[in-house]
Amino acid sequence: MSQAATTQLYGLGIMALAIGFGIVRRMRPQPVRPDRMILSGVLICLLLGVSLVATGGGITGDPLALTLIPVFIAAGVGLGYYLVRTMKFWSDPATGALWMKGGALFALILVATIAIRLGVRGFVYGSVLGSPNVGAPSPHGFLYDLSADLLFLSLGLWASRAYFVYRRHQLHMAAESQASTAR
């Protein structure tokens, strides 16, 4: 096995381990922490944006890729809305804090987009880490466009999930405030 293949396998193994821990964490009930969620949402969106610039910079010159951007963003927003509706929310009677459970489906969809993106990169470049020739021109075509546009699906998914969970928290806080003033 070549050194490049070994490096790729180590990188994929570490990424799989990190994603596995994230999925396990998402399956457990957890309190809704709006500040942390918004901060992580912004960081993920920045990371996706940097990834797009680094790997999909040629997307701006491809009409098919540009046409698919709003479609993938809308699909991500729709999926985020649906996923928040499948999550379970409840209020802790002792503290009044809002809790949630059910983010495993969200994590699995995100993992699927990452796996498809890595698979496409492996097929197009022959390497899941991208082109082995740093200065080489990027190949274009439907698979390349799909790989870059999946970042927009992830972006819409993260942004809408963060918004709808944050909105759910705001509604919870307003209800708690009304309940405390009624006492």
N, C-alpha and C positions, 0 to 999 in steps of 0.2 A: 504494500500500500504506500502511495506517495505521501510526502510530507504535507502537501496541500490538502489531500483527502483526509488525512488524520486531523489536521487543524479544523477542517469543516465539521468532522464528526464530533470533535470536542466542543466546538461552538454550538452545534445543534443539540448536543447532550445537555449542556449548561442551560440553553434556552428552554428545552423541554422540562428540565427540573424546575426552573423558575415558573414556568407556566403551570406546571402541575401543582406547585405550592399555592399559586394564585387561585386555581380552580377549587382546591380543597378549602381555602380560606373563604371563598365566595359561597360555598355550600353551607357554612355555619351561619347562624343568626348573628347579626352585628348591628350596633347602633348606627343610626344615620348621623354622619358627621358632615354637615354641609360645607364647612370651610375646607376640610380635607378633600372632599369630593370635587369641589370646584378647582382647588389647586392641582389635584392629580389630573383632572380633565384638561386644564390648561397645559400642564406639562406633557401629557400624552399628545395633545394637538400640536404642540411645538415639536415634539419628537417625530410625529408623522410628517409635519411640514419639512423638517430637516431631511428626513428619509426621502421625501418626494424630490427635493432639490438635489440630493446626492445621487439618487438612482433613477429618477424619472424626469430629469431636466429636459429631455428631448420631447416630452409630452406636448409642450407648447407649439411645436411645429407640426403636429399630426392632427388633422381635422377630426378623425374618428375618435381619438382620445379626448379631444376637447368637447366633442358632442356628448361623450359618455359621462363627463364629470358631473353635470347636474343630475343625471339619472342615478349615479352611484351615491351622491350626497342624499338625494331624496330617499333612496332605498335604505341608506343607513339611518336617516332620521325616522323613517317608518318602522324599521326594526327596533330602534331604541325605544320608541313609543310603545310598541307591542311588548317588548321585554319588561319595561317598567310595569305594564299592566298585568304581567304574569307574576310579578314579585309579590310577596306577602309582607304587609306592613302592619304593625301593631304598636300600641302604646304600653309602656311598662307602668303598671298601676302604682308602684312604689315611688318611682322618680318622675314619671310623666314623659320620659324620653321616648322618642320614636325609634323603633327597631325595624329591620328588614331582613328578609331571607329570600333567596331565589336567584342569585346572580350567576349561578353555574351555567345556565343557558347562554347568558351574555358572554361569559368567558369562552364557552365552547364555540360560539359563532366567531368570536375574535380569533381564536386559535385556528379555526377553519380558514379564515381569510389569510392568516399568516402562512399556513401550510400551502394553500393554493399559490400564494405569491412566491414562496420558496421553490415550489415545484415548477412554476413557470420560469423562474430565473434559472433553475437547474437545466430545464429543457432548452431555453434560448441560448444561455451562455455556456452550458456544460458545467456550471458551478453555481451552487446556491448562494454563494457570496457575491456574485456578479461577475463581470467581465474580468478575466485574468490579466488582460492588457489594459492598464489604467488609461492610456491616451487613445485607445481604439474607439472608433465610432460605435454607437449603440445600434443594434438591429431594431428595426421597427416592424410592426405588423400587429395583428389582432392580439396575440398572446402578450406582446410587450405592452400594448395599451391596457389590456386587462390587468396586468401586474401593477402598473402605475395607478390605474383607476381604483383598485382595491383599497389604496390608501384613503381615497375620498369616502369609500363606504365605511371604513373604520372611523374616519373623522366624523362623519354624520352620526354614526352609532354612539361614539363617546360623547359627543356634544349633546345629543338629544337625551341620552340616559342621564347625564349630569343635570340637564335642565329640568327634566320631569321628576327626578328624585328630589332635587332642590325645591321645586314647586310643591311637591307633596309635603316636604318638611315645613315650608312656609304655611301651608294650609293647616297642618298639625299645630304649629305654634299659635296661629290665629285662634283656633278652636280652644287651645289651652288657655289663652289669654281671656277669651270670652267666658270660659267656665270659671276662671278664678275671679273675674269681676262680678259674676252672677252670685257668687257665694256670699 
